[in-house]
């Protein structure tokens, strides 16, 4: 159809109409948010379930310590979730920033439906700031008798057209900029999985085009009840809305029927291909339950942001802020700090903490994404400002490559190691090889000011050593660029990226990029005052 003036005018009027309707409701939740909703909490009587009994036996004699085991391989992260869902008997609480309705999402939903058929109560809490077309199918589970689905700080526009979604973020920025970045799954209030992974093929490293290296912790013991308490705090918060109240179309009986039909067709295709059987050779969660893969035990502290982080930050509402706990721990470092983060955009107080560590002669090593690997060019543009000042302070910087020379430490299976692009998604901190943080918080200003986050601070030289080993594997010359300052002939310093190609060390004085357009784009964005959004 030819592009006519009338068509363009009609589109312009439509966009204006949508924009004005959004502006009219700026800075507040939709009116439905004022309607009452049921208040529910985690189920007690943990010892009535198989998981409760199993982990109670493992906890005998541990005092107040909790058990934990890290899962660094992407496919193991998916398998562990499926096994945990299948082992549940009474309740499943799931909190996610992203829940993709892709292959891994379908597998998880199949397992959840089996659990619901057994009478398990399932509560799903999702954010929808980063949803893509198809993800709305997850909301259809709200029409199932065994599920309740709620949305954190929901968008008014329920579609996926970028212009309309962008208009809402533009005109209602004061509200919708605040997102829930937490990742948590709790089964029978007896065992939990917490870390950085969303549900989606990229996060479980089974997408042939793009894999995100990440980590989870399976945890048991007293910390689980505290995690359930935080889930309840979010679940019952005023900013969290039942999906059926905000999105009737995608939570209707018809939407559920269509989704179940699609899932059944997917299951049949999977069964006929034999893929399901091939994926069951490892049992990471079952091995933990049986003791074949033993938990490590130690003091575990939960750190998190309150649901109304905006009010907590401004001082208008009581609550917790996760970044304060991490900065306090960083300020206590005396020998070494290791940081693994996909995005590195420090705030002034974080920079001050890093400088203080260097003044105490502590070694600081940071691993983040290179420009080639960066999932967000915008975040990388903010990070660019800090490389030279950090290097001058003596901080060691490494940027992971999009194409790895070795699968060691990457979380990739051998089959996937040579396919697609690689990027970091893990959020790991190690303080003096004694205390480790694993959670959802990136080392950027968005995580500090705009996203709610959650994680665990664990006193464990053993876990700290395990993370350090992963760090060392990913910072070898075959897997990353060592970023350094070199003295140029003219007397000024410039950045150099050193890596290994074909067994030889090579040095780049221009930042490696996918192409000239990516390099130009990130340079342009770096000139804009975006840090607080990154």
C-alpha positions in Angstrom: 0.0 0.0 0.0 1.5 3.4 -1.0 2.5 5.7 1.9 -0.1 8.5 1.7 -0.4 11.8 3.6 -3.7 10.6 5.0 -2.2 7.4 6.3 0.7 9.2 8.0 -1.8 11.8 9.5 -4.0 9.0 10.8 -1.0 7.3 12.4 0.2 10.5 13.9 -3.2 11.2 15.4 -3.3 7.6 16.8 0.1 8.0 18.5 -0.9 11.4 19.9 -4.1 9.9 21.3 -2.2 7.1 22.9 0.4 9.5 24.2 -2.2 11.8 25.7 -4.0 8.9 27.4 -0.7 7.8 28.9 0.1 11.3 30.1 -3.3 11.6 31.7 -2.3 8.7 34.0 1.3 9.6 34.6 3.1 8.6 37.8 0.4 6.4 39.1 -0.7 2.8 38.7 -3.8 2.1 36.6 -7.1 2.6 38.6 -7.5 -1.2 39.0 -4.5 -1.0 41.4 -6.9 0.4 44.1 -9.1 -2.7 44.0 -8.6 -5.2 46.8 -6.6 -8.3 46.2 -6.2 -11.4 48.2 -3.3 -11.5 50.7 -1.5 -14.9 50.7 1.7 -16.1 52.2 4.1 -19.0 52.0 2.8 -22.4 53.2 4.1 -23.7 56.5 4.4 -27.3 57.7 7.6 -27.8 55.6 8.2 -31.2 57.1 5.0 -32.5 55.6 6.6 -32.7 52.2 9.3 -35.0 50.7 11.6 -32.0 50.0 11.1 -30.7 53.6 12.0 -34.0 55.1 15.0 -34.5 52.8 16.6 -31.1 53.5 15.7 -31.2 57.2 17.8 -34.4 57.5 20.7 -32.7 55.7 20.4 -29.7 58.0 20.7 -31.7 61.3 23.6 -30.5 63.3 24.2 -27.4 61.2 22.9 -24.9 63.7 21.8 -21.7 62.0 23.8 -22.3 58.9 22.2 -22.8 55.5 23.2 -25.2 52.6 24.1 -24.0 49.1 25.5 -25.3 45.9 26.3 -23.3 42.8 25.1 -24.2 39.3 27.2 -22.6 36.6 26.2 -24.7 33.5 23.2 -23.2 31.7 21.5 -26.5 30.8 21.9 -27.7 34.4 20.1 -24.6 35.5 17.1 -25.5 33.4 17.2 -29.2 34.4 17.4 -28.3 38.1 14.3 -26.1 37.9 12.4 -28.8 36.1 13.4 -31.4 38.7 12.6 -29.1 41.6 9.1 -28.4 40.1 8.5 -32.1 39.6 9.6 -32.8 43.2 7.3 -30.2 44.8 4.1 -31.3 46.6 2.5 -28.3 48.1 3.7 -24.9 46.8 5.8 -23.2 44.2 6.6 -19.5 44.3 8.3 -18.0 41.2 9.6 -14.5 40.9 11.2 -13.3 37.6 12.2 -10.3 35.6 11.8 -12.2 32.3 9.7 -15.4 31.6 10.1 -16.2 27.9 7.5 -18.4 26.2 10.2 -20.1 24.2 11.5 -23.7 24.3 12.8 -23.5 27.9 9.7 -21.6 28.9 7.5 -24.2 27.4 9.4 -27.0 29.3 9.0 -25.0 32.6 5.3 -24.4 32.0 4.7 -28.1 31.2 6.3 -29.0 34.5 4.3 -26.4 36.3 1.0 -27.7 34.8 2.0 -31.2 36.0 2.5 -29.8 39.5 -0.8 -28.0 39.4 -2.6 -31.2 38.4 -1.0 -32.8 41.6 -2.6 -30.0 43.7 0.4 -27.8 44.1 -0.4 -24.1 44.7 1.6 -22.0 42.2 2.2 -18.3 42.5 4.0 -16.5 39.6 5.2 -12.9 39.9 6.7 -11.3 36.8 7.9 -8.0 35.6 6.8 -6.9 32.1 9.2 -4.1 31.2 11.3 -6.4 28.9 8.6 -8.7 27.5 8.6 -9.6 23.8 5.8 -10.9 21.5 4.7 -14.3 22.7 5.6 -13.8 26.4 2.0 -12.8 27.1 1.1 -16.5 26.9 2.6 -16.9 30.3 -0.2 -14.7 31.7 -2.8 -17.1 30.4 -1.8 -19.4 33.3 -3.8 -17.0 35.5 -7.0 -18.6 34.1 -5.9 -22.1 35.4 -7.3 -23.0 38.8 -3.9 -24.0 40.1 -2.2 -20.8 39.3 -2.2 -17.2 40.4 -0.2 -14.7 38.3 0.7 -11.1 39.3 2.6 -8.3 37.6 5.0 -5.9 39.2 4.3 -2.3 38.3 2.4 -3.2 35.1 2.5 -1.2 31.9 -0.8 0.2 30.7 -0.1 -0.7 27.1 -0.3 -4.5 26.9 1.1 -5.0 23.4 4.6 -5.1 22.0 4.8 -2.3 19.4 8.0 -0.5 20.2 6.6 3.0 19.4 3.7 2.6 21.8 5.7 1.0 24.5 8.4 3.7 24.1 5.7 6.4 24.4 4.7 5.0 27.8 8.3 4.9 29.0 8.7 8.4 27.8 5.5 10.0 29.2 5.2 7.9 32.4 8.9 7.6 33.1 8.6 8.5 36.8 6.6 5.3 37.4 7.5 2.7 34.8 11.3 3.2 35.0 11.1 1.2 38.3 11.3 -2.5 37.5 11.6 -5.8 39.5 14.8 -7.5 38.5 14.6 -10.3 41.1 15.0 -14.0 40.2 13.8 -16.6 42.7 12.0 -20.0 42.8 10.9 -21.6 46.1 9.5 -25.1 46.4 7.4 -26.3 49.4 9.1 -23.5 51.4 12.0 -26.0 51.8 14.4 -25.3 49.0 15.1 -22.4 46.6 17.0 -21.5 43.5 18.3 -17.9 43.4 20.8 -16.1 41.2 20.9 -14.2 37.9 19.1 -16.4 35.4 15.7 -15.5 33.9 13.7 -18.2 32.2 14.6 -18.2 28.5 16.8 -20.1 26.0 19.6 -17.6 26.1 19.9 -17.8 29.9 20.1 -21.6 29.9 22.6 -21.4 27.0 20.6 -23.5 24.6 19.9 -20.8 22.0 22.3 -21.5 19.1 22.6 -17.8 18.3 23.2 -16.3 21.7 24.2 -17.7 25.1 24.4 -15.8 28.4 26.8 -17.2 31.0 25.2 -17.1 34.5 25.0 -18.8 37.9 22.4 -20.1 40.3 22.5 -21.2 43.9 20.4 -24.0 45.1 19.8 -23.2 48.8 18.3 -25.0 51.8 18.0 -24.5 55.5 16.8 -21.4 57.5 17.5 -19.0 54.6 14.6 -20.5 52.6 12.0 -19.3 55.0 13.5 -15.8 54.8 13.4 -15.9 51.0 9.8 -16.9 51.2 9.1 -13.9 53.4 10.6 -11.6 50.8 8.5 -13.2 48.1 5.4 -12.6 50.2 6.5 -9.0 50.7 6.6 -8.5 47.0 3.5 -10.6 46.2 1.3 -8.5 48.6 2.8 -5.1 47.8 0.5 -2.4 46.4 2.6 -2.0 43.3 1.9 -5.7 42.4 -1.3 -6.3 40.4 -3.2 -9.5 39.6 -2.7 -10.3 35.9 -6.4 -10.8 35.4 -7.2 -7.3 36.6 -4.8 -5.6 34.2 -4.9 -7.8 31.1 -8.2 -9.6 30.6 -7.5 -10.5 27.0 -4.4 -12.6 27.7 -5.7 -14.1 30.9 -9.0 -15.3 29.5 -10.2 -18.9 29.4 -9.8 -18.7 25.6 -6.2 -17.6 25.9 -5.4 -20.5 28.3 -7.1 -23.0 25.9 -5.1 -21.7 23.0 -1.8 -21.9 25.0 -2.5 -25.4 26.2 -3.2 -26.5 22.7 0.1 -25.0 21.5 1.9 -26.6 24.5 0.5 -30.0 23.6 1.6 -29.7 20.0 5.1 -28.6 21.3 5.2 -31.6 23.6 4.3 -34.0 20.8 7.1 -32.6 18.5 9.6 -32.9 21.4 8.6 -36.5 22.1 8.8 -37.5 18.4 12.3 -35.9 18.1 13.7 -37.7 21.2 15.1 -34.4 22.5 13.5 -34.8 25.9 15.2 -38.1 26.6 18.6 -36.8 25.5 18.3 -33.9 28.0 17.8 -36.2 31.0 21.3 -37.6 31.3 22.2 -35.3 34.2 20.2 -34.7 37.4 21.7 -31.7 39.2 18.8 -31.2 41.6 18.0 -34.8 42.3 21.7 -35.4 43.1 21.5 -32.6 45.6 18.4 -34.0 47.3 20.0 -37.5 47.5 23.3 -36.2 48.8 25.2 -37.4 45.7 26.1 -33.7 45.0 26.5 -32.5 48.6 25.5 -29.0 49.8 28.1 -26.8 51.4 27.0 -25.2 54.7 27.8 -21.8 56.2 26.4 -18.5 57.4 24.1 -17.0 54.7 22.7 -13.5 54.8 19.9 -12.3 52.5 20.2 -8.8 51.0 17.5 -7.3 48.9 15.6 -4.2 47.9 12.1 -3.5 49.2 9.2 -3.6 46.7 8.8 0.2 46.9 12.4 1.0 46.2 11.5 4.4 44.8 10.0 5.4 48.2 12.9 3.8 50.2 15.5 5.7 48.1 13.7 9.0 48.5 13.1 8.5 52.2 9.3 8.5 51.9 8.9 4.8 52.7 10.7 2.4 55.0 12.6 -0.5 53.6 15.9 -2.1 52.5 18.4 -1.2 49.8 20.7 -3.9 48.6 23.5 -1.7 47.4 24.2 -0.4 50.9 25.1 -4.0 52.1 27.4 -4.5 49.1 29.2 -1.2 49.5 29.6 -1.9 53.2 31.2 -5.3 52.4 33.4 -3.7 49.7 34.6 -1.1 52.1 35.8 -3.8 54.5 38.0 -5.6 51.9 41.6 -5.7 52.8 43.3 -8.0 50.2 41.2 -8.7 47.1 37.8 -7.9 45.4 36.6 -9.9 42.4 33.7 -8.6 40.4 31.8 -10.4 37.6 29.1 -8.2 36.1 27.5 -7.9 32.6 27.3 -4.1 33.0 29.7 -1.9 34.9 28.5 1.7 35.5 29.6 2.6 39.0 28.1 5.4 41.1 30.2 7.9 43.0 30.0 6.1 46.3 31.0 2.8 44.6 33.9 4.5 42.9 34.9 5.9 46.3 34.7 2.3 47.8 37.0 1.0 45.0 39.4 3.8 45.5 39.5 3.2 49.2 40.4 -0.5 48.6 43.2 0.5 46.3 44.5 2.8 48.9 44.6 -0.2 51.3 46.6 -2.0 48.5 43.8 -4.5 47.9 43.8 -6.1 44.5 40.7 -5.4 42.4 39.8 -7.5 39.4 36.7 -6.9 37.3 35.3 -9.0 34.5 32.5 -7.5 32.3 31.4 -7.7 28.7 33.4 -6.4 25.8 31.7 -4.2 23.2 31.4 -7.2 20.9 29.7 -9.3 23.6 27.6 -6.5 25.2 23.9 -7.3 25.2 23.3 -3.5 25.8 25.3 -1.0 23.8 23.8 1.7 25.9 25.2 0.2 29.1 28.6 -0.2 27.5 28.6 3.4 26.5 28.3 4.4 30.2 31.1 1.9 31.2 33.5 3.5 28.7 33.9 6.6 30.9 35.4 4.7 33.8 38.0 2.5 32.2 40.9 5.0 32.2 40.3 6.3 35.8 40.0 2.8 37.1 43.1 1.6 35.4 45.0 4.6 36.7 44.0 3.5 40.2 45.5 0.1 39.5 42.2 -1.8 39.0 42.5 -4.8 36.6 39.9 -4.9 33.8 39.0 -7.8 31.7 36.3 -7.9 29.0 34.9 -11.2 27.9 34.9 -12.1 24.2 31.8 -12.8 22.2 33.7 -15.8 20.7 35.4 -17.9 23.3 38.6 -19.8 22.8 37.7 -22.3 25.5 34.5 -23.5 27.1 36.2 -23.6 30.5 34.3 -21.5 33.0 31.7 -20.4 30.4 28.8 -22.6 31.5 28.4 -23.8 28.0 28.1 -27.5 27.0 30.6 -28.8 24.5 28.0 -28.8 21.7 27.1 -25.1 22.2 30.7 -23.8 22.8 31.4 -23.1 19.2 28.0 -21.7 18.3 26.5 -18.2 18.4 27.8 -15.3 20.6 28.7 -15.4 24.2 28.0 -12.8 26.9 28.2 -12.5 30.6 25.0 -12.4 32.6 26.3 -13.5 36.0 26.4 -11.1 39.0 29.2 -12.4 41.3 31.3 -10.7 44.0 34.1 -12.2 46.1 35.4 -10.3 49.1 38.9 -11.4 50.4 38.3 -15.0 49.1 36.1 -15.4 52.2 32.6 -14.0 51.5 30.8 -14.3 48.2 27.7 -12.6 46.8 25.5 -14.3 44.2 22.3 -12.6 43.0 20.5 -10.4 40.5 22.3 -7.1 41.0 24.5 -5.7 38.3 27.3 -3.3 39.1 25.4 -0.4 37.5 23.3 2.6 38.5 20.1 1.1 37.2 20.4 -1.8 39.7 21.2 0.6 42.4 18.5 3.2 41.9 15.8 1.8 39.5 15.5 -2.0 39.8 14.6 -4.1 42.8 17.3 -6.8 43.3 17.9 -9.7 45.6 20.9 -11.9 46.5 22.8 -13.9 49.1 26.0 -13.0 51.0 27.6 -16.2 51.9 30.6 -16.6 54.3 32.4 -19.5 52.6 36.0 -19.7 51.4 35.0 -22.8 49.5 32.3 -21.0 47.4 34.6 -18.0 47.1 37.3 -20.2 45.7 34.9 -21.8 43.2 33.8 -18.4 41.9 37.4 -17.3 41.7 38.2 -20.3 39.6 35.4 -19.4 37.2 36.8 -15.9 37.1 40.3 -17.2 36.3 39.0 -19.4 33.5 37.1 -16.6 31.8 39.9 -14.1 32.1 42.5 -16.3 30.2 43.7 -14.6 27.0 41.7 -17.1 25.0 38.4 -16.0 26.5 38.8 -12.3 27.2 40.6 -9.0 26.5 42.9 -7.6 29.1 42.3 -3.9 29.0 45.4 -1.9 29.9 46.9 1.6 29.6 49.8 2.0 27.3 52.2 5.0 26.9 52.0 6.3 23.3 54.9 8.0 21.6 53.4 11.4 22.0 53.4 11.0 25.8 49.6 10.4 26.4 48.0 7.2 27.5 45.6 5.1 25.5 43.7 1.9 26.0 45.0 -1.4 24.7 43.0 -4.7 24.4 45.2 -7.9 24.6 43.9 -11.3 23.7 44.9 -14.6 22.2 44.4 -15.6 18.6 45.7 -18.8 17.0 47.9 -19.3 20.1 49.5 -15.9 19.8 49.0 -12.8 21.9 47.6 -9.9 19.9 47.1 -6.2 20.9 44.4 -3.9 19.6 44.6 -0.1 20.1 41.1 0.4 18.7 38.3 -1.2 20.7 37.2 -4.5 19.1 33.7 -4.2 17.8 31.2 -6.1 15.6 31.5 -3.4 12.9 32.2 0.3 12.4 28.5 1.1 13.0 28.5 -0.4 16.5 31.7 1.5 17.4 30.1 4.8 16.1 26.9 4.1 17.9 28.5 3.5 21.3 30.7 6.6 20.9 27.7 8.7 20.2 25.8 7.3 23.2 28.8 7.8 25.5 28.4 11.6 24.9 24.9 11.6 26.4 24.1 11.9 30.2 22.6 8.4 30.5 24.5 6.9 33.4 21.6 6.9 35.9 19.4 5.0 33.4 22.1 2.3 32.7 
